[in-house]
Amino acid sequence: MTSSSTFVRVCGLSELEEDTPKRVELDGTPVSVVRTEGEVFAIHDICSHANVSLSEGEVEDCQIECWLHGSSFDLRTGKPSSLPATRPVPVYPVQIEGDDVLVSLTQES
């Protein structure tokens, strides 16, 4: 059984500033795209603790911090690394093709 992933261009690589999240929408799903530590990550843009945008938070050490209550999420796994959040947020596969950043809403396991 093969799963089909549809990758969609969300922005140009040159549009992403290091450690500065960029909010995009894919089929109505808010996604935060982050360039940090030489990689590009895509994570669901809504905090699992409070209904606020993660892309308004700070990025450090491959973590994105929710600006409202300070919960941090690992950009690689979506798992919370600090309270008050206890539930992970989805992370999405990313492909880079030239200057294009492509994201699939198929969640990584």
C-alpha positions as CSV (number, residue, x, y, z in Angstrom):
1,M,0.0,0.0,0.0
2,T,1.5,3.3,-1.0
3,S,0.4,6.7,0.3
4,S,0.2,9.5,-2.1
5,S,1.6,12.9,-1.0
6,T,0.8,16.0,-2.9
7,F,3.4,18.7,-2.5
8,V,2.4,22.3,-3.0
9,R,4.6,25.3,-3.4
10,V,4.1,27.6,-0.3
11,C,6.9,30.1,-0.8
12,G,10.4,30.7,-2.1
13,L,13.4,29.6,-0.1
14,S,14.8,33.1,-0.5
15,E,11.6,34.4,1.3
16,L,12.4,32.6,4.5
17,E,14.6,34.4,7.0
18,E,16.6,32.3,9.4
19,D,14.6,31.6,12.6
20,T,11.6,33.7,11.5
21,P,8.4,31.7,11.0
22,K,6.3,32.4,7.9
23,R,2.5,31.6,8.1
24,V,1.0,30.1,5.0
25,E,-2.3,28.4,4.3
26,L,-2.7,25.1,2.4
27,D,-6.3,24.1,1.6
28,G,-7.5,26.1,4.5
29,T,-4.9,24.6,6.9
30,P,-2.6,27.1,8.7
31,V,1.0,26.1,8.5
32,S,4.1,27.7,9.9
33,V,7.2,27.3,7.7
34,V,10.5,27.8,9.4
35,R,14.1,27.9,8.2
36,T,16.5,27.1,11.0
37,E,19.8,25.2,11.4
38,G,20.2,24.6,7.7
39,E,16.8,22.9,7.3
40,V,13.2,23.9,6.5
41,F,10.3,22.7,8.6
42,A,6.5,22.9,8.3
43,I,4.4,22.6,11.4
44,H,0.7,23.2,12.1
45,D,0.4,26.9,12.9
46,I,-2.1,26.6,15.8
47,C,-0.9,25.9,19.4
48,S,-2.4,22.7,20.9
49,H,-2.9,24.5,24.2
50,A,-4.4,27.8,23.1
51,N,-5.9,28.7,19.7
52,V,-3.1,31.1,18.7
53,S,-0.7,31.3,15.8
54,L,2.7,29.7,16.5
55,S,4.2,31.7,13.6
56,E,4.1,34.7,15.8
57,G,6.5,33.1,18.3
58,E,10.2,32.8,18.6
59,V,12.4,30.0,17.1
60,E,15.5,28.7,18.9
61,D,17.3,25.3,19.0
62,C,14.8,23.7,16.5
63,Q,11.9,24.7,18.7
64,I,9.1,27.2,18.1
65,E,7.6,28.9,21.1
66,C,4.0,29.9,21.5
67,W,4.0,33.7,22.3
68,L,0.9,33.5,24.5
69,H,1.9,31.0,27.3
70,G,5.5,30.0,26.4
71,S,5.0,26.4,25.3
72,S,7.6,25.2,22.9
73,F,7.2,22.6,20.2
74,D,9.9,20.6,18.4
75,L,9.9,21.5,14.7
76,R,11.0,18.0,13.8
77,T,8.3,16.1,15.7
78,G,5.7,18.6,16.8
79,K,6.0,17.3,20.4
80,P,5.7,19.9,23.2
81,S,8.9,20.4,25.2
82,S,7.5,22.8,27.8
83,L,4.2,23.3,29.6
84,P,1.4,24.3,29.5
85,A,1.0,22.4,26.2
86,T,0.8,18.6,26.5
87,R,-0.4,17.6,23.1
88,P,1.7,17.6,20.0
89,V,0.9,19.6,16.8
90,P,1.2,18.0,13.4
91,V,4.3,18.4,11.3
92,Y,4.3,18.1,7.6
93,P,6.9,16.9,5.0
94,V,8.9,19.5,3.2
95,Q,10.7,19.3,-0.2
96,I,13.0,21.9,-1.7
97,E,13.2,22.2,-5.4
98,G,15.5,25.0,-6.5
99,D,14.2,28.1,-4.7
100,D,10.7,26.5,-4.2
101,V,9.6,25.3,-0.8
102,L,6.9,22.6,-1.2
103,V,4.8,21.2,1.7
104,S,2.5,18.2,1.8
105,L,-0.4,18.1,4.3
106,T,0.3,14.4,4.7
107,Q,1.5,14.1,8.3
108,E,4.8,12.5,9.0
109,S,4.8,9.6,11.4
